[in-house]
Amino acid sequence: MAQIVTINTREDIFPQYQNTPIGDLIEYHNFNKHFFISDKRYDHAEILIGMCMDNRKRLNVPEKFAYVLRTGGGNLRASEFKVSYAIGVGGVRAIALIGHDNCGMANLKAKEQKFVDGLVEVGWNRTAAQDHFNHFAPMYEIGNELDFVLTEAKRLRQRYPKVIVAPMMYKLENNRLYLIKDDQENHQSIDQTA
C-alpha cells in the first residue's frame, strides 16, 4: 500500500535520495535551503522535474538547477522526447515526478460538459469541441493522482533504468513536497546511477 510521507527534516528524506538532486529539491523547497548565499552554483540542470501545469503550484529552486516539464497531471507520456533530451543531451540523472492533490486531470469525464461549453464559448463548433474532448481525454486522464504518479514513476524507471526516479506529491494546502513510499516496489538505490 502506498503512503504519502511527510518530510519535515533532512533525516526524513529517504536514504536513496539523500545527497542527490532529489534530496536537494526537497531541501530547497520544503526547508527553504538558501541557494543565493550557498557555495553551490549551477551551470547546468541536475534534475528533471515533471509536474502538473496547475497554476496553484510553484517550486522554490535555484536558477539552472532543473529542467521543468509542466503538463496536465504531470503526465510525461506525450513528452518522452523532452525527457530523453534532458537525459541524453542535458545529462540529468534524476527525475522528480510530482503529482498533486485536487488535480484537474483526474476524473476528466466529470469536466466534459464544462470543457466543451468553454470551447464553444470561444468560437469552436460544438461537434468539433466534443470530438476534441473524446479524442484527447483518454490520453490525458490520470485517474487517482497517487496511483498515477506511482505508475508513471515505474514506467520511467523501466525506460531509463540508470536514472533515479522519485514519485512525489505536492499538497496544495501547505505548498510542500512529500515523498511516496510504496511497499510493493523495490526502491532504487544511488548506485544505479553509476
Backbone as CSV, one residue per row, in Angstrom:
resi,resn,N_x,N_y,N_z,CA_x,CA_y,CA_z,C_x,C_y,C_z
1,MET,0.829,-1.181,0.000,0.000,0.000,0.000,0.878,1.250,0.000
2,ALA,0.560,2.196,-0.856,1.349,3.415,-0.974,1.027,4.383,0.156
3,GLN,2.058,5.077,0.612,1.909,6.074,1.672,2.535,7.380,1.223
4,ILE,1.878,8.486,1.541,2.477,9.796,1.342,3.221,10.124,2.621
5,VAL,4.520,10.386,2.494,5.384,10.560,3.660,5.758,12.038,3.822
6,THR,5.478,12.561,5.004,5.814,13.944,5.335,7.320,14.079,5.494
7,ILE,7.872,15.143,4.915,9.309,15.400,5.007,9.508,16.722,5.740
8,ASN,9.797,16.624,7.035,9.983,17.816,7.862,11.435,18.105,8.190
9,THR,12.290,17.084,8.085,13.718,17.263,8.375,14.519,16.560,7.289
10,ARG,15.781,16.877,7.214,16.660,16.233,6.228,16.681,14.717,6.449
11,GLU,16.585,14.292,7.693,16.621,12.869,8.018,15.369,12.138,7.514
12,ASP,14.280,12.859,7.256,13.056,12.243,6.723,13.173,11.885,5.248
13,ILE,14.145,12.490,4.557,14.343,12.178,3.140,14.833,10.744,3.041
14,PHE,14.217,9.945,2.175,14.604,8.541,2.032,16.097,8.447,1.744
15,PRO,16.784,7.456,2.322,18.238,7.336,2.145,18.688,7.327,0.680
16,GLN,17.899,6.692,-0.200,18.311,6.619,-1.604,18.259,7.973,-2.310
17,TYR,17.622,8.971,-1.685,17.529,10.304,-2.283,18.413,11.336,-1.601
18,GLN,18.971,10.992,-0.435,19.856,11.934,0.251,21.123,12.116,-0.573
19,ASN,21.628,13.330,-0.575,22.844,13.683,-1.321,22.691,13.432,-2.821
20,THR,21.474,13.618,-3.311,21.183,13.554,-4.743,20.382,14.811,-5.088
21,PRO,20.177,15.075,-6.366,19.329,16.221,-6.725,17.899,16.117,-6.174
22,ILE,17.411,14.899,-5.938,16.079,14.734,-5.338,16.088,15.314,-3.922
23,GLY,17.088,14.942,-3.148,17.216,15.488,-1.793,17.398,16.995,-1.806
24,ASP,18.210,17.489,-2.751,18.406,18.940,-2.860,17.081,19.643,-3.161
25,LEU,16.287,19.078,-4.080,14.986,19.658,-4.414,14.118,19.803,-3.163
26,ILE,14.046,18.754,-2.377,13.234,18.786,-1.158,13.766,19.830,-0.185
27,GLU,15.081,19.881,-0.039,15.666,20.859,0.883,15.425,22.285,0.408
28,TYR,15.562,22.532,-0.875,15.298,23.880,-1.398,13.839,24.261,-1.184
29,HIS,12.946,23.351,-1.518,11.530,23.704,-1.472,10.939,23.667,-0.057
30,ASN,11.081,22.541,0.620,10.437,22.394,1.937,11.150,23.133,3.060
31,PHE,12.471,23.191,2.986,13.236,23.750,4.100,13.785,25.136,3.807
32,ASN,13.453,25.677,2.630,13.957,26.996,2.233,15.476,27.078,2.312
33,LYS,16.128,25.986,1.921,17.584,25.988,1.864,18.003,27.171,0.990
34,HIS,18.848,28.011,1.521,19.228,29.240,0.825,20.196,28.931,-0.308
35,PHE,19.738,29.186,-1.520,20.602,28.915,-2.658,21.261,30.173,-3.192
36,PHE,20.885,31.329,-2.705,21.531,32.546,-3.173,22.843,32.783,-2.441
37,ILE,22.924,32.294,-1.224,24.154,32.506,-0.458,24.977,31.224,-0.357
38,SER,24.480,30.173,-0.962,25.162,28.878,-0.933,26.422,28.924,-1.794
39,ASP,27.363,28.061,-1.466,28.562,27.918,-2.290,28.235,27.225,-3.607
40,LYS,27.123,26.517,-3.640,26.783,25.735,-4.822,26.053,26.598,-5.841
41,ARG,26.624,26.719,-7.014,26.008,27.400,-8.149,25.864,26.370,-9.256
42,TYR,24.808,26.479,-10.022,24.551,25.502,-11.075,24.860,26.114,-12.434
43,ASP,25.636,25.381,-13.219,25.871,25.824,-14.589,25.107,24.943,-15.578
44,HIS,24.466,23.908,-15.064,23.596,23.054,-15.883,22.568,22.382,-14.964
45,ALA,21.496,21.899,-15.569,20.443,21.230,-14.796,20.942,19.906,-14.249
46,GLU,20.582,19.608,-13.015,20.947,18.344,-12.394,19.768,17.391,-12.285
47,ILE,18.557,17.891,-12.573,17.352,17.111,-12.360,16.303,17.525,-13.386
48,LEU,15.437,16.601,-13.716,14.245,16.908,-14.496,13.063,16.819,-13.544
49,ILE,12.276,17.871,-13.504,11.078,17.874,-12.674,9.874,17.804,-13.604
50,GLY,9.078,16.750,-13.451,7.832,16.620,-14.186,6.703,16.914,-13.225
51,MET,5.920,17.925,-13.542,4.837,18.306,-12.639,3.658,18.843,-13.433
52,CYS,2.549,19.007,-12.765,1.323,19.472,-13.400,1.440,20.938,-13.808
53,MET,0.670,21.289,-14.828,0.633,22.672,-15.296,-0.211,23.568,-14.397
54,ASP,-0.844,23.001,-13.402,-1.732,23.720,-12.486,-1.061,24.986,-11.959
55,ASN,-1.778,26.092,-11.992,-1.198,27.370,-11.593,-1.135,27.583,-10.083
56,ARG,-1.595,26.614,-9.305,-1.575,26.775,-7.843,-0.267,26.311,-7.221
57,LYS,0.691,25.879,-8.044,1.940,25.343,-7.516,3.129,26.134,-8.038
58,ARG,4.107,26.319,-7.159,5.367,26.961,-7.544,6.469,26.355,-6.695
59,LEU,7.533,25.963,-7.359,8.653,25.375,-6.637,9.701,26.429,-6.307
60,ASN,10.341,26.244,-5.173,11.403,27.111,-4.717,12.732,26.406,-5.020
61,VAL,13.299,26.710,-6.190,14.558,26.084,-6.600,15.484,27.130,-7.210
62,PRO,16.785,26.863,-7.169,17.727,27.835,-7.740,17.690,27.850,-9.269
63,GLU,18.158,28.946,-9.799,18.288,29.100,-11.239,19.239,28.032,-11.791
64,LYS,18.902,27.495,-12.931,19.701,26.499,-13.662,19.789,25.144,-12.971
65,PHE,19.040,24.924,-11.907,19.074,23.651,-11.176,18.312,22.548,-11.896
66,ALA,17.227,22.908,-12.613,16.341,21.863,-13.131,15.743,22.217,-14.484
67,TYR,15.541,21.150,-15.271,14.606,21.229,-16.382,13.237,20.998,-15.751
68,VAL,12.236,21.768,-16.146,10.904,21.581,-15.599,9.921,21.400,-16.744
69,LEU,9.256,20.250,-16.754,8.206,19.974,-17.728,6.880,20.033,-16.993
70,ARG,6.039,20.963,-17.393,4.725,21.095,-16.769,3.680,20.656,-17.783
71,THR,2.995,19.593,-17.440,1.955,19.041,-18.301,0.738,18.724,-17.444
72,GLY,-0.405,18.547,-18.070,-1.600,18.184,-17.329,-1.367,16.926,-16.509
73,GLY,-1.510,17.025,-15.200,-1.332,15.884,-14.315,0.106,15.443,-14.118
74,GLY,1.070,16.156,-14.701,2.462,15.709,-14.643,2.683,14.491,-15.525
75,ASN,1.788,14.295,-16.478,1.815,13.146,-17.372,2.907,13.355,-18.422
76,LEU,3.964,12.565,-18.355,5.097,12.727,-19.270,5.034,11.805,-20.483
77,ARG,3.969,11.035,-20.616,3.873,10.100,-21.750,3.992,10.808,-23.095
78,ALA,3.369,11.963,-23.244,3.428,12.681,-24.521,4.656,13.600,-24.602
79,SER,5.483,13.595,-23.585,6.680,14.445,-23.554,7.954,13.621,-23.482
80,GLU,7.876,12.364,-23.868,9.018,11.484,-23.667,10.270,11.926,-24.420
81,PHE,10.110,12.520,-25.599,11.296,13.008,-26.310,11.993,14.092,-25.484
82,LYS,11.228,14.950,-24.843,11.801,16.001,-23.999,12.512,15.398,-22.791
83,VAL,11.929,14.354,-22.227,12.574,13.650,-21.113,13.899,13.071,-21.592
84,SER,13.863,12.406,-22.738,15.083,11.808,-23.300,16.135,12.874,-23.605
85,TYR,15.701,14.022,-24.078,16.630,15.119,-24.348,17.322,15.570,-23.062
86,ALA,16.542,15.771,-22.001,17.114,16.204,-20.727,18.134,15.194,-20.207
87,ILE,17.881,13.919,-20.462,18.795,12.863,-20.019,19.977,12.734,-20.975
88,GLY,19.685,12.569,-22.266,20.728,12.303,-23.249,21.627,13.479,-23.535
89,VAL,21.070,14.654,-23.703,21.849,15.847,-24.030,22.148,16.654,-22.774
90,GLY,21.143,16.809,-21.919,21.310,17.616,-20.709,22.079,16.932,-19.602
91,GLY,22.134,15.602,-19.644,22.929,14.858,-18.670,22.292,14.658,-17.309
92,VAL,20.984,14.918,-17.167,20.376,14.712,-15.857,20.293,13.222,-15.538
93,ARG,20.414,12.895,-14.281,20.354,11.502,-13.839,19.335,11.313,-12.724
94,ALA,18.433,12.287,-12.593,17.381,12.194,-11.582,16.122,12.856,-12.127
95,ILE,14.986,12.217,-11.851,13.690,12.761,-12.232,12.811,12.807,-10.985
96,ALA,12.252,13.975,-10.710,11.240,14.111,-9.664,9.907,14.192,-10.383
97,LEU,9.068,13.218,-10.158,7.738,13.203,-10.752,6.765,13.636,-9.672
98,ILE,6.187,14.827,-9.836,5.400,15.432,-8.773,3.923,15.521,-9.168
99,GLY,3.108,14.730,-8.492,1.667,14.850,-8.623,1.169,15.798,-7.547
100,HIS,-0.112,16.108,-7.597,-0.662,16.942,-6.531,-2.116,16.587,-6.279
101,ASP,-2.594,16.963,-5.109,-3.982,16.710,-4.750,-4.902,17.635,-5.541
102,ASN,-6.150,17.218,-5.693,-7.160,18.023,-6.377,-6.739,18.395,-7.797
103,CYS,-6.247,17.413,-8.539,-5.745,17.640,-9.896,-6.895,17.636,-10.904
104,GLY,-6.886,18.595,-11.798,-7.916,18.707,-12.820,-7.894,17.592,-13.850
105,MET,-6.793,16.874,-13.978,-6.706,15.777,-14.948,-7.250,14.472,-14.376
106,ALA,-7.618,14.482,-13.110,-8.278,13.320,-12.510,-9.773,13.448,-12.765
107,ASN,-10.387,12.358,-13.171,-11.825,12.326,-13.439,-12.235,13.366,-14.482
108,LEU,-11.573,13.324,-15.630,-11.873,14.259,-16.712,-13.316,14.159,-17.196
109,LYS,-13.882,12.970,-17.171,-15.249,12.779,-17.666,-16.221,13.728,-16.959
110,ALA,-15.994,13.990,-15.698,-16.869,14.890,-14.945,-16.748,16.337,-15.417
111,LYS,-15.682,16.647,-16.152,-15.447,18.011,-16.626,-15.788,18.163,-18.112
112,GLU,-16.314,17.122,-18.710,-16.566,17.108,-20.156,-17.459,18.267,-20.605
113,GLN,-18.589,18.446,-19.959,-19.525,19.485,-20.398,-18.909,20.871,-20.279
114,LYS,-18.220,21.122,-19.169,-17.570,22.421,-18.980,-16.494,22.642,-20.040
115,PHE,-15.747,21.595,-20.361,-14.703,21.655,-21.378,-15.306,22.039,-22.734
116,VAL,-16.329,21.304,-23.145,-16.970,21.543,-24.440,-17.597,22.930,-24.464
117,ASP,-18.355,23.281,-23.440,-19.004,24.596,-23.385,-17.975,25.730,-23.429
118,GLY,-16.862,25.535,-22.755,-15.810,26.556,-22.746,-15.218,26.775,-24.123
119,LEU,-15.029,25.709,-24.883,-14.507,25.859,-26.247,-15.538,26.492,-27.170
120,VAL,-16.807,26.109,-27.011,-17.873,26.702,-27.818,-17.952,28.205,-27.547
121,GLU,-17.775,28.580,-26.308,-17.838,29.992,-25.910,-16.785,30.842,-26.617
122,VAL,-15.647,30.235,-26.966,-14.581,30.996,-27.638,-14.558,30.746,-29.142
123,GLY,-15.635,30.165,-29.675,-15.762,30.075,-31.118,-15.704,28.701,-31.752
124,TRP,-15.503,27.664,-30.964,-15.472,26.318,-31.532,-16.884,25.873,-31.911
125,ASN,-16.953,25.051,-32.916,-18.177,24.338,-33.257,-18.381,23.275,-32.180
126,ARG,-19.612,23.092,-31.680,-19.879,22.156,-30.589,-19.431,20.734,-30.943
127,THR,-19.696,20.290,-32.152,-19.306,18.929,-32.560,-17.785,18.781,-32.546
128,ALA,-17.086,19.792,-33.058,-15.619,19.752,-33.057,-15.075,19.737,-31.626
129,ALA,-15.689,20.534,-30.761,-15.255,20.576,-29.362,-15.483,19.227,-28.689
130,GLN,-16.621,18.612,-28.956,-16.924,17.305,-28.377,-15.949,16.242,-28.904
131,ASP,-15.685,16.273,-30.206,-14.732,15.331,-30.807,-13.332,15.518,-30.215
132,HIS,-12.971,16.765,-30.006,-11.665,17.088,-29.419,-11.545,16.453,-28.027
133,PHE,-12.567,16.644,-27.207,-12.572,16.051,-25.869,-12.499,14.522,-25.967
134,ASN,-13.352,13.937,-26.796,-13.405,12.477,-26.914,-12.090,11.884,-27.398
135,HIS,-11.394,12.599,-28.266,-10.126,12.101,-28.800,-8.994,12.175,-27.769
136,PHE,-8.907,13.302,-27.063,-7.747,13.529,-26.194,-7.945,13.171,-24.724
137,ALA,-9.139,13.231,-24.210,-9.357,12.959,-22.784,-8.794,11.607,-22.344
138,PRO,-8.979,10.522,-23.123,-8.416,9.249,-22.675,-6.886,9.254,-22.564
139,MET,-6.210,10.060,-23.357,-4.740,10.141,-23.297,-4.265,10.893,-22.066
140,TYR,-5.085,11.840,-21.610,-4.650,12.724,-20.533,-5.304,12.444,-19.187
141,GLU,-6.290,11.577,-19.149,-6.920,11.166,-17.895,-5.884,10.456,-17.032
142,ILE,-5.735,10.892,-15.785,-4.762,10.247,-14.909,-5.410,9.370,-13.843
143,GLY,-6.718,9.453,-13.675,-7.358,8.674,-12.614,-6.966,9.226,-11.255
144,ASN,-6.691,8.356,-10.314,-6.251,8.748,-8.973,-4.835,9.316,-9.040
145,GLU,-4.622,10.485,-8.451,-3.323,11.165,-8.539,-2.174,10.318,-7.991
146,LEU,-2.366,9.732,-6.828,-1.310,8.935,-6.209,-0.976,7.709,-7.051
147,ASP,-1.996,6.997,-7.489,-1.767,5.812,-8.318,-1.076,6.178,-9.622
148,PHE,-1.476,7.306,-10.214,-0.860,7.723,-11.473,0.628,8.007,-11.292
149,VAL,0.981,8.760,-10.255,2.389,9.096,-10.035,3.221,7.827,-9.863
150,LEU,2.713,6.869,-9.117,3.444,5.615,-8.920,3.584,4.828,-10.224
151,THR,2.512,4.762,-10.996,2.553,4.038,-12.272,3.505,4.714,-13.248
152,GLU,3.446,6.036,-13.319,4.325,6.774,-14.230,5.787,6.663,-13.786
153,ALA,6.041,6.689,-12.484,7.413,6.520,-11.982,7.947,5.139,-12.359
154,LYS,7.118,4.128,-12.219,7.528,2.766,-12.593,7.844,2.690,-14.085
155,ARG,7.008,3.312,-14.911,7.246,3.316,-16.361,8.568,4.008,-16.694
156,LEU,8.806,5.146,-16.072,10.043,5.887,-16.341,11.271,5.132,-15.844
157,ARG,11.155,4.435,-14.720,12.285,3.626,-14.218,12.633,2.506,-15.190
158,GLN,11.621,1.920,-15.785,11.875,0.859,-16.762,12.492,1.430,-18.033
159,ARG,12.051,2.593,-18.432,12.531,3.235,-19.661,13.954,3.755,-19.494
160,TYR,14.275,4.275,-18.319,15.585,4.878,-18.032,16.152,4.231,-16.765
161,PRO,16.627,2.988,-16.849,16.989,2.230,-15.645,18.146,2.796,-14.813
162,LYS,18.986,3.640,-15.379,20.094,4.205,-14.606,19.812,5.623,-14.121
163,VAL,18.553,6.041,-14.201,18.150,7.364,-13.736,17.293,7.175,-12.482
164,ILE,17.602,7.926,-11.439,16.785,7.886,-10.225,15.453,8.576,-10.523
165,VAL,14.362,7.897,-10.237,13.029,8.474,-10.436,12.310,8.458,-9.086
166,ALA,11.944,9.635,-8.624,11.293,9.763,-7.320,9.840,10.201,-7.487
167,PRO,8.886,9.327,-7.126,7.490,9.757,-7.135,7.215,10.622,-5.907
168,MET,6.587,11.770,-6.145,6.341,12.726,-5.073,4.928,13.296,-5.199
169,MET,4.471,13.901,-4.134,3.197,14.618,-4.143,3.433,16.027,-3.611
170,TYR,2.636,16.937,-4.128,2.625,18.336,-3.692,1.238,18.574,-3.112
171,LYS,1.196,19.023,-1.872,-0.102,19.306,-1.246,-0.382,20.798,-1.353
172,LEU,-1.518,21.106,-1.951,-1.888,22.494,-2.179,-2.156,23.239,-0.872
173,GLU,-2.625,22.539,0.153,-2.983,23.190,1.413,-1.803,23.847,2.114
174,ASN,-0.593,23.280,1.905,0.567,23.849,2.593,1.770,24.084,1.677
175,ASN,1.602,23.815,0.368,2.655,24.053,-0.618,3.958,23.328,-0.286
176,ARG,3.828,22.065,0.149,5.009,21.276,0.496,5.084,20.019,-0.347
177,LEU,6.308,19.536,-0.502,6.566,18.281,-1.204,6.568,17.118,-0.220
178,TYR,6.060,15.987,-0.693,6.023,14.754,0.083,6.578,13.635,-0.781
179,LEU,7.266,12.695,-0.162,7.712,11.503,-0.884,6.626,10.438,-0.802
180,ILE,6.667,9.519,-1.734,5.710,8.420,-1.740,6.470,7.127,-1.494
181,LYS,6.006,6.387,-0.500,6.589,5.094,-0.172,5.611,4.025,-0.638
182,ASP,6.112,3.113,-1.453,5.292,2.019,-1.955,5.949,0.715,-1.518
183,ASP,5.331,0.020,-0.581,5.911,-1.207,-0.044,6.001,-2.335,-1.061
184,GLN,5.235,-2.253,-2.148,5.232,-3.303,-3.159,6.411,-3.206,-4.119
185,GLU,7.126,-2.103,-4.071,8.155,-1.851,-5.060,9.526,-1.760,-4.411
186,ASN,10.526,-2.296,-5.073,11.889,-2.124,-4.613,12.338,-0.724,-4.975
187,HIS,12.816,0.017,-3.997,13.253,1.387,-4.269,14.632,1.373,-4.904
188,GLN,14.848,2.339,-5.778,16.135,2.455,-6.433,17.183,2.881,-5.420
189,SER,18.372,2.442,-5.653,19.475,2.890,-4.797,20.377,3.809,-5.593
190,ILE,21.188,4.565,-4.895,22.043,5.540,-5.530,23.014,4.886,-6.501
191,ASP,23.456,3.660,-6.228,24.455,3.038,-7.089,23.925,2.715,-8.479
192,GLN,22.635,2.847,-8.727,22.106,2.638,-10.057,22.473,3.755,-11.013
193,THR,22.951,4.868,-10.491,23.310,5.985,-11.361,24.737,5.854,-11.883
194,ALA,25.452,4.882,-11.386,26.844,4.715,-11.820,26.939,4.212,-13.241
